[in-house]
Amino acid sequence: MAKKTHVKVRLVPEAKPDSAFYYYVKKPSGGEKAKVKLKARKYNPVSRKHEIFIEKKLPPHSK
């Protein structure tokens, strides 16, 4: 079986990391871009503004 080329990460608002809204995005699992923390300017419908979203670890899941 081949290695995964992407990893799923969660983007949360920089100003309010505990906000109810977040994005899931794919990030490369190897190479130069894998080591850089992802940062993007996205729309937040809670505050109804564009904000900076930063990468956080995925929350632990329960079965």
Residue pairs with C-beta under 8 A, 6 or more apart in sequence:
3 29
3 30
4 29
5 28
5 29
5 30
6 26
6 27
6 28
6 29
7 26
7 27
7 28
7 29
7 34
8 24
8 25
8 26
8 27
8 58
9 24
9 25
9 26
9 27
9 38
9 55
9 56
9 57
9 58
10 22
10 23
10 24
10 55
10 56
10 57
10 58
10 59
11 22
11 23
11 24
11 25
11 38
11 40
11 42
11 53
11 54
11 55
11 56
12 19
12 22
12 53
12 54
12 56
13 19
13 21
13 22
13 44
13 47
13 51
13 52
13 53
14 39
14 51
14 52
14 53
14 54
15 51
15 52
17 54
17 56
19 44
19 46
20 46
21 44
21 45
21 46
22 53
23 40
23 42
23 53
25 38
25 40
27 33
27 34
27 38
27 55
28 34
37 54
37 55
38 54
38 55
39 52
39 53
39 54
39 55
40 52
40 53
41 50
41 51
41 52
41 53
42 50
42 51
42 53
43 49
43 50
43 51
44 50
44 51
44 53
